[in-house]
Amino acid sequence: MPYRTIHWVKLEKRLLNDPRFYLMRPSAQLIYMKLLMVAGHFDNKITRDMAVLKSILRETREVSDLEKDILDIQNNFPKFLANKHFYYFKEFK
């Protein structure tokens, strides 16, 4: 496997002690981590099309459940933003 195609996303272990993270439902915690990986892969441009996003995240639950988790993430992490076309993380490098 050529290393030039590998994207890295750094997860800080202090996230485990962050009340914004551990007070979210476990499904929202998992979606948050998956969204970080997707942001790394797609240059921080995460589609807002829920059907496509559900597929990208390999999500088996209903779209409404995914929307609830994303809303939960947005409420807890103000740097997870949305514009007309994409979700994105502010200051994502």
C-alpha positions, -999 to 999 in steps of 0.1 A, spaced: 0 0 0 15 33 -10 18 57 20 10 88 0 -27 79 0 -29 75 38 -47 103 57 -41 108 94 -66 122 119 -53 129 154 -75 120 183 -65 135 216 -69 113 246 -83 143 266 -115 138 246 -123 110 270 -123 135 298 -143 161 279 -178 163 293 -191 175 259 -180 142 245 -188 116 272 -222 131 280 -233 125 244 -251 92 235 -226 65 225 -240 66 189 -232 104 187 -197 97 201 -191 72 173 -205 95 146 -183 123 159 -152 102 155 -163 90 121 -170 126 110 -134 135 119 -121 107 97 -144 117 68 -133 153 72 -97 142 69 -105 122 37 -126 148 20 -106 180 28 -130 190 56 -160 191 33 -186 166 46 -217 164 25 -251 175 40 -270 150 19 -281 126 46 -285 96 23 -250 100 10 -236 107 45 -254 76 59 -236 55 32 -202 71 38 -205 65 76 -217 29 70 -246 38 92 -274 12 95 -299 33 116 -325 56 102 -316 89 87 -336 106 115 -313 90 141 -282 102 122 -297 137 121 -303 136 159 -267 126 165 -253 154 142 -275 179 160 -262 166 193 -226 170 180 -233 206 168 -248 215 202 -218 201 221 -190 211 197 -194 246 184 -165 242 160 -185 216 140 -203 239 116 -225 237 85 -229 259 55 -253 255 26 -236 225 11 -212 210 37 -205 202 73 -170 211 84 -148 215 114 -135 250 121 -97 252 123 -94 216 110 -58 210 98 
